Amino acid sequence: MSFDELLKDLQGEKTVQEDPNHVSFDELFNELFMSKHSSFKSFEAFLEKGSFQVKTQEDINNIPDEFLDRHVARETDFADWKSMLDTATKEYAGKK
């Protein structure tokens, strides 16, 4: 998979066609959100720092919660993945 294909997949371009209500992680964890809550400008950079091999949203879902929670707690101002995801979802919904 090329970088462009990976980027499109992470941005949800492939899944939007399947589910029009789908919001990609790239939209949820946009540059403003990531800069505000971490030292990263992108969700992809955040994942790379954790050495997570992510090509699809399913790959993110397959990361054991304890590893993702530990990385979130270490690299962001959130205690765990769920609180990061919940906050991103609320902020995204507030913009619509």
C-alpha positions in Angstrom: 0.0 0.0 0.0 1.4 3.4 -1.0 1.6 6.3 1.4 -1.1 8.1 -0.7 -3.4 5.0 -0.4 -2.7 4.9 3.4 -3.5 8.6 3.8 -6.7 8.2 1.8 -7.7 5.2 4.0 -6.9 7.1 7.2 -8.8 10.1 5.9 -11.8 7.8 5.4 -12.2 8.3 1.7 -12.6 4.6 1.2 -15.2 4.1 4.0 -17.2 7.2 3.3 -18.7 5.5 0.3 -19.7 2.6 2.5 -21.2 4.6 5.3 -22.1 8.3 4.7 -22.3 8.9 8.5 -18.7 7.7 9.0 -16.3 10.2 10.4 -12.6 9.4 9.7 -10.0 9.6 12.4 -8.3 12.2 10.3 -11.3 14.4 10.6 -11.8 13.7 14.3 -8.1 14.1 15.2 -7.4 17.0 12.9 -4.3 19.2 13.1 -5.9 21.7 15.5 -7.1 19.0 17.9 -3.7 17.2 17.8 -1.8 20.4 18.3 -4.0 21.4 21.2 -3.8 18.1 23.1 -0.4 16.8 22.1 3.0 17.7 20.6 1.9 16.2 17.3 0.4 17.9 14.3 -1.2 14.8 12.9 -2.9 11.6 14.1 -0.5 9.6 11.8 2.6 11.1 13.5 1.0 10.2 16.9 0.6 6.6 15.8 4.1 6.4 14.3 5.6 7.6 17.6 3.9 4.7 19.3 5.3 2.3 16.7 1.8 1.2 15.7 1.6 -0.3 12.3 -1.6 1.2 11.0 -2.9 0.9 7.5 -6.7 0.9 8.1 -9.2 1.9 10.8 -9.5 -1.8 11.6 -5.7 -1.8 12.5 -6.4 0.9 15.0 -9.3 -1.1 16.5 -7.0 -4.2 16.7 -4.4 -2.4 18.9 -4.7 -3.7 22.4 -6.4 -1.1 24.6 -3.6 -1.2 27.2 -1.0 -0.2 24.6 -3.1 2.5 23.1 -4.1 3.8 26.6 -0.4 3.9 27.7 0.6 5.8 24.5 -2.3 8.3 24.9 -1.5 8.9 28.5 2.2 9.4 27.7 1.9 11.6 24.6 -1.3 13.6 25.1 -3.2 15.4 27.9 -5.7 12.6 28.1 -5.7 9.7 30.6 -6.7 7.1 28.0 -7.9 6.4 24.4 -11.6 6.5 25.3 -11.4 10.0 26.8 -9.3 11.2 23.7 -11.9 9.7 21.3 -14.8 11.0 23.3 -13.4 14.5 23.4 -12.6 14.5 19.7 -16.1 13.3 18.9 -17.7 16.0 21.0 -15.6 18.7 19.5 -16.3 17.5 16.0 -20.0 17.3 16.7 -19.9 20.9 18.1 -18.5 22.2 14.8 -21.3 20.7 12.7 
